[in-house]
Amino acid sequence: MTAIKASQVKELRERTGLGMMECKKALVEAAGDIEKAIEDLRKSSGMKAAKKASRTAADGMVALKVADDGSYGVIAEVNSETDFVARDDSFQAFVATVLAKAFDGRLGDVADVMDEGMEVTRQALVQKIGENISVRRVELVTAPVVGGYVHNNNRIAVLVALQGGDAALAKDVAMHVAAVNPQVATPEDMPAELVAKEKEIYIAQARESGKPDEIVEKMVTGRVKKFLAESSLVEQAFVKDPDVKVGQLLTNAGAEIKGFVRFEVGEGIEIEEQDFAAEVAAQVGAQK
């Protein structure tokens, strides 16, 4: 059996970020050959990463970057299983790498960002941290004026695209989107099927009042109008000055909203409820 020196274990730990016992075991199996140990660990890392990939990653962080000339920006969400890992320096460095690759290449698709090299990096991080790490989404926004805002410890990020205006205005609008979370930019952007669904609900509610059909129709029309106003960015009261609607704010600045992208960590991810007592009981039963 090859004797393993403490200096070898130290070097392998520094190069892989893995634990001492795992590094020592890898060196023993590789007969002290550090390069072979790294290769073997990368192979096992792939297997471990594959196992961890079945676990739900619903925490993490969002990040964005806007070009100095405001012509484009990228926004990304990278998920971990816990908030603890989301605060880890290694995880945040990986997010920065993902963002830089998307920004430099003007990429707006996860498949384009996560090439073979990036996947190797991700799997190495999974091996080091011990949690599933997932690059969930990346989006590219281009416009004459693009501005961004990141809120609440990187849990909400927004990119706004404007025609006219400037970076400061775009950032203010992005801040509003982060805080209020409008569904669409303008009433016209609301999907027709969603409006129809809301209208059906309002009709059913109004008819319960027992009022004549013409009154019901007016009630429904008013409620649909209110729904569109509350859900549309340009119709909302500006969060920094409630006396002014966002649409008027833009008009006053000679600007027009072209669109926005809002990412919030974990939105839309269903987390499976775990019964830990049952899980432990099952494990104990299996060992009998």
C-alpha positions as CSV (number, residue, x, y, z in Angstrom):
1,M,0.0,0.0,0.0
2,T,1.4,3.4,-1.0
3,A,2.1,5.8,1.8
4,I,0.1,9.0,1.4
5,K,1.7,12.2,2.6
6,A,-0.2,15.0,4.3
7,S,1.1,17.4,1.7
8,Q,-0.5,15.3,-1.1
9,V,-3.9,15.3,0.7
10,K,-3.5,19.1,1.2
11,E,-2.8,19.7,-2.5
12,L,-5.7,17.5,-3.6
13,R,-8.1,19.3,-1.2
14,E,-6.9,22.7,-2.5
15,R,-7.4,21.6,-6.1
16,T,-10.8,19.9,-5.7
17,G,-12.3,21.6,-2.6
18,L,-13.3,18.2,-1.3
19,G,-13.1,16.8,2.2
20,M,-9.9,15.4,3.7
21,M,-11.1,11.8,4.1
22,E,-12.5,11.7,0.5
23,C,-9.2,13.1,-0.8
24,K,-7.1,10.6,1.1
25,K,-9.3,7.7,0.0
26,A,-8.9,8.8,-3.7
27,L,-5.1,9.1,-3.3
28,V,-4.9,5.6,-1.8
29,E,-6.9,4.2,-4.7
30,A,-4.8,6.1,-7.2
31,A,-1.5,4.9,-5.5
32,G,-0.5,8.4,-4.7
33,D,-1.0,9.8,-8.3
34,I,-2.7,13.1,-7.8
35,E,-3.7,13.6,-11.4
36,K,-5.3,10.1,-11.5
37,A,-7.0,10.8,-8.2
38,I,-8.5,14.0,-9.7
39,E,-9.7,12.1,-12.8
40,D,-11.3,9.4,-10.6
41,L,-13.0,12.0,-8.4
42,R,-14.4,13.7,-11.5
43,K,-15.8,10.4,-12.7
44,S,-17.4,9.7,-9.3
45,S,-18.5,13.3,-9.1
46,G,-20.6,12.7,-12.2
47,M,-22.3,9.8,-10.6
48,K,-22.9,11.7,-7.4
49,A,-24.2,14.7,-9.3
50,A,-26.6,12.5,-11.2
51,K,-28.0,11.1,-7.9
52,K,-28.4,14.6,-6.4
53,A,-30.1,15.8,-9.6
54,S,-33.3,14.0,-8.5
55,R,-33.6,16.3,-5.5
56,T,-35.5,19.6,-5.8
57,A,-33.4,22.7,-6.0
58,A,-35.9,25.5,-5.2
59,D,-33.6,28.0,-3.4
60,G,-30.6,29.8,-4.8
61,M,-30.2,33.3,-6.3
62,V,-30.9,35.5,-9.3
63,A,-28.4,37.9,-10.9
64,L,-28.2,40.2,-13.9
65,K,-25.7,42.3,-15.9
66,V,-26.4,45.2,-18.2
67,A,-24.0,46.5,-20.9
68,D,-22.3,49.8,-20.2
69,D,-24.1,51.4,-23.1
70,G,-27.5,50.0,-22.0
71,S,-28.1,48.1,-25.2
72,Y,-28.6,44.7,-23.7
73,G,-28.6,42.8,-20.5
74,V,-28.8,39.2,-19.3
75,I,-30.6,37.7,-16.3
76,A,-30.2,34.3,-14.8
77,E,-31.5,32.1,-12.0
78,V,-29.4,29.3,-10.5
79,N,-31.0,27.1,-7.9
80,S,-29.6,25.2,-4.8
81,E,-31.5,23.1,-2.3
82,T,-31.0,25.4,0.6
83,D,-30.5,29.1,1.4
84,F,-27.3,28.2,3.3
85,V,-25.7,27.0,0.1
86,A,-27.0,30.0,-1.8
87,R,-24.9,32.2,0.5
88,D,-21.8,30.0,-0.1
89,D,-18.9,31.8,-1.9
90,S,-18.3,28.8,-4.2
91,F,-22.0,28.8,-5.3
92,Q,-22.0,32.6,-5.8
93,A,-18.8,32.3,-7.9
94,F,-20.5,29.7,-10.1
95,V,-23.5,32.0,-10.6
96,A,-21.0,34.8,-11.6
97,T,-19.4,32.4,-14.1
98,V,-22.8,31.5,-15.6
99,L,-23.8,35.2,-15.9
100,A,-20.4,36.2,-17.4
101,K,-20.7,33.4,-20.1
102,A,-24.3,34.5,-21.0
103,F,-23.3,38.2,-21.0
104,D,-20.1,37.8,-23.1
105,G,-21.8,35.6,-25.6
106,R,-25.2,37.4,-25.6
107,L,-26.8,34.1,-24.8
108,G,-30.4,33.7,-23.7
109,D,-30.8,30.0,-23.5
110,V,-29.6,27.6,-20.7
111,A,-28.6,25.0,-23.3
112,D,-26.2,27.5,-24.9
113,V,-24.7,28.6,-21.6
114,M,-24.3,25.1,-20.1
115,D,-21.9,23.6,-22.6
116,E,-19.7,20.6,-21.7
117,G,-17.2,22.7,-19.8
118,M,-19.8,24.5,-17.7
119,E,-21.5,21.2,-17.0
120,V,-18.2,19.8,-15.6
121,T,-17.9,22.9,-13.5
122,R,-21.5,22.4,-12.2
123,Q,-20.9,18.8,-11.3
124,A,-17.7,19.6,-9.5
125,L,-19.7,22.1,-7.4
126,V,-22.3,19.5,-6.7
127,Q,-19.6,17.2,-5.5
128,K,-18.0,19.9,-3.3
129,I,-21.2,21.3,-1.8
130,G,-23.3,18.2,-1.6
131,E,-26.5,19.7,-3.0
132,N,-28.2,19.6,-6.3
133,I,-27.3,22.8,-8.3
134,S,-29.4,23.7,-11.3
135,V,-29.1,26.5,-13.8
136,R,-32.8,27.0,-14.3
137,R,-33.2,29.9,-16.7
138,V,-31.3,32.5,-18.6
139,E,-32.7,35.4,-20.7
140,L,-31.3,38.0,-23.0
141,V,-33.0,41.4,-23.3
142,T,-32.0,43.9,-26.1
143,A,-33.5,47.3,-26.6
144,P,-32.4,51.0,-27.2
145,V,-32.4,51.3,-23.4
146,V,-32.1,48.4,-21.0
147,G,-32.0,48.8,-17.2
148,G,-32.0,46.4,-14.3
149,Y,-32.6,46.1,-10.6
150,V,-31.8,43.4,-8.1
151,H,-33.8,43.2,-4.8
152,N,-33.8,41.4,-1.5
153,N,-30.4,39.6,-1.4
154,N,-30.5,38.4,-5.0
155,R,-33.9,36.8,-4.7
156,I,-35.7,39.1,-7.2
157,A,-34.2,40.6,-10.3
158,V,-35.7,42.6,-13.2
159,L,-34.6,43.7,-16.6
160,V,-36.7,46.5,-18.3
161,A,-36.5,47.4,-22.0
162,L,-37.4,50.9,-23.1
163,Q,-37.7,52.9,-26.3
164,G,-36.4,56.3,-25.2
165,G,-35.6,57.5,-21.7
166,D,-32.3,56.6,-19.9
167,A,-30.7,54.1,-17.6
168,A,-32.0,55.8,-14.4
169,L,-35.6,55.7,-15.7
170,A,-35.2,52.0,-16.7
171,K,-33.9,51.2,-13.2
172,D,-36.8,53.0,-11.5
173,V,-39.3,51.0,-13.6
174,A,-37.4,47.8,-12.9
175,M,-37.6,48.6,-9.2
176,H,-41.3,49.0,-9.5
177,V,-41.7,45.7,-11.3
178,A,-39.7,44.0,-8.6
179,A,-41.9,45.4,-5.8
180,V,-45.4,45.2,-7.5
181,N,-45.0,42.2,-9.9
182,P,-47.3,43.2,-12.8
183,Q,-48.3,40.4,-15.0
184,V,-47.9,42.3,-18.3
185,A,-46.5,45.6,-19.6
186,T,-49.8,46.9,-21.1
187,P,-53.4,45.8,-21.0
188,E,-53.1,44.8,-24.6
189,D,-50.4,42.3,-23.7
190,M,-52.8,40.3,-21.4
191,P,-53.5,36.9,-23.0
192,A,-57.1,36.8,-24.3
193,E,-57.8,33.4,-22.7
194,L,-56.8,34.8,-19.3
195,V,-59.2,37.8,-19.7
196,A,-62.0,35.4,-20.8
197,K,-61.4,33.2,-17.8
198,E,-61.5,36.2,-15.4
199,K,-64.7,37.4,-17.2
200,E,-66.4,34.1,-16.6
201,I,-65.6,34.3,-12.9
202,Y,-66.9,37.9,-12.7
203,I,-70.1,37.0,-14.5
204,A,-70.8,34.1,-12.1
205,Q,-70.2,36.4,-9.1
206,A,-72.3,39.2,-10.5
207,R,-75.3,36.9,-11.3
208,E,-75.4,35.8,-7.7
209,S,-76.5,39.4,-6.9
210,G,-79.8,38.8,-8.7
211,K,-79.5,42.1,-10.6
212,P,-80.8,42.5,-14.2
213,D,-78.6,41.4,-17.0
214,E,-77.7,45.0,-18.1
215,I,-76.5,45.8,-14.6
216,V,-74.5,42.5,-14.5
217,E,-72.9,43.4,-17.8
218,K,-71.8,46.8,-16.5
219,M,-70.5,45.2,-13.3
220,V,-68.5,42.7,-15.3
221,T,-67.1,45.3,-17.6
222,G,-65.9,47.4,-14.6
223,R,-64.3,44.4,-12.9
224,V,-62.4,43.4,-16.1
225,K,-61.2,46.9,-16.5
226,K,-60.0,47.0,-12.9
227,F,-58.3,43.6,-13.4
228,L,-56.4,44.8,-16.4
229,A,-55.4,48.1,-14.7
230,E,-54.1,46.3,-11.6
231,S,-52.2,43.7,-13.6
232,S,-50.6,46.0,-16.3
233,L,-47.4,47.9,-15.6
234,V,-48.4,51.1,-17.3
235,E,-51.7,51.4,-15.5
236,Q,-50.2,50.9,-12.0
237,A,-49.4,53.7,-9.6
238,F,-45.7,54.2,-9.6
239,V,-44.2,52.8,-6.4
240,K,-42.0,55.8,-5.7
241,D,-44.8,58.4,-6.5
242,P,-48.3,56.9,-6.2
243,D,-49.8,60.0,-7.7
244,V,-48.3,59.1,-11.1
245,K,-49.0,56.0,-13.1
246,V,-46.0,54.2,-14.6
247,G,-47.4,54.9,-18.1
248,Q,-47.5,58.6,-17.4
249,L,-44.0,58.5,-15.9
250,L,-42.7,57.0,-19.2
251,T,-44.7,59.5,-21.4
252,N,-43.3,62.4,-19.4
253,A,-39.8,61.2,-20.1
254,G,-40.5,60.6,-23.8
255,A,-40.2,56.8,-23.3
256,E,-42.2,53.7,-24.1
257,I,-42.1,50.3,-22.4
258,K,-41.0,47.5,-24.7
259,G,-41.1,44.7,-22.1
260,F,-39.7,43.4,-18.9
261,V,-38.4,40.2,-17.5
262,R,-38.8,39.4,-13.7
263,F,-37.1,36.4,-12.1
264,E,-37.9,35.5,-8.5
265,V,-36.0,32.6,-6.9
266,G,-38.0,29.4,-6.9
267,E,-41.2,30.8,-8.4
268,G,-43.3,28.0,-9.9
269,I,-41.2,25.2,-8.5
270,E,-43.2,22.6,-6.6
271,I,-41.5,21.3,-3.5
272,E,-42.4,17.8,-2.5
273,E,-43.4,17.5,1.1
274,Q,-41.2,15.0,2.9
275,D,-42.4,12.9,5.8
276,F,-39.1,12.5,7.6
277,A,-40.5,10.2,10.3
278,A,-41.8,7.8,7.7
279,E,-38.5,8.0,5.8
280,V,-36.5,7.1,9.0
281,A,-39.0,4.3,9.8
282,A,-38.7,2.8,6.4
283,Q,-34.9,2.9,6.6
284,V,-34.9,1.2,10.0
285,G,-37.3,-1.4,8.7
286,A,-35.1,-2.1,5.7
287,Q,-32.1,-2.8,8.0
288,K,-33.9,-5.4,10.0
